[in-house]
């Protein structure tokens, strides 16, 4: 009979062996990370591999983990072979990399579990085995996991770095209100729909909402581009996991969708509409951004446009000179966190704010050029240097973008009728002529198609619009009074 005292030393020796093996594994993992860093470069390594951990190591397989589903998806899609090659350089026998997402169940798993225990845990749904969690580095990622991973976020795009001005104050205030909400709060604006041209700050605001919302632990905030949403849905259909994809999205507290204008496909749009309705009806918040208002998204189904227009639609206008100057100062301050001696004279900033008017990305690009020139050539930033370095960013002013709603409003005011009269089926002379003039202006001053114009004028057929355009063209060439009226309307709309 073996006494307890005789067993105790053996337990200690076993503990020492386990510790030594763990240290050996960690040493190997350190060398593999070094190879990986050399292979992909410091920036790529920091972005995708800095938070990858070694979970276990066997003769022929390695079990690694990452904190998010998106990291897992991206590494499997783009770097699986490189990770495997780095391990094989250290351990030639390794031919499999298992990559999982770390969870609350990261505590040590027993070395061996009986089949009965495994079956019992599966039957009662209280967790999955390590084998259940494993996915080969070359296996497809499930659509629900991929959707929940979200699109990548830029850590620079927060509310703290967002510069406000007259053109974006309302959008900023609405976004802050959404970000500061709590689970269970009544939703004031749903959906919140922000539209603006390229480089005016839509994505910045949406990512700021996501960063701020995820800073706490109360709500699940998911940021997806329209492209990512389409990819997730199509992948779910192919892998027959569409139900899991839908359930994953409907479990989100705040769904943030960027670049909605790129959403294509009838089935994808239908699924987006169902998701939108389900979240709104359940009191969940939806935030959307696009480059045009809902009514101008011609590729979207009428039901989707109607639901989007039912929330708060906010336009972010062009950047005024004061706002452009504020953005430039903000970018210079951000650059100084890494380059303390970088300085841009006020005269240069003033010149850039006046000369670069297109969008905020051009302003950031100008600061980056000045920084690179100053650091690489060891020269101070001067006005002459700025004029030379950013000359291709100075673009001619684009003509004002005219909307059909603006045409309807200006024409209705000119002819003393209401906008609803122009959209109605009334056929009286005092309404027919203004309506035809408005259709003519919509065709000549916008890029909208005849069917789109007809739809925007009370759902009329495109042949009705074509008749109105030809009618006004003929009258303008003969009626001087009408010609003057049309020219006056054009000036009012273009000023």
Order of alpha helices (4+ residues) and beta strands (2+ residues): alpha-alpha-beta-beta-alpha-alpha-beta-alpha-alpha-alpha-alpha-beta-alpha-beta-alpha-alpha-beta-alpha-beta-alpha-beta-alpha-alpha-alpha-alpha-alpha-alpha-alpha-alpha-alpha-alpha
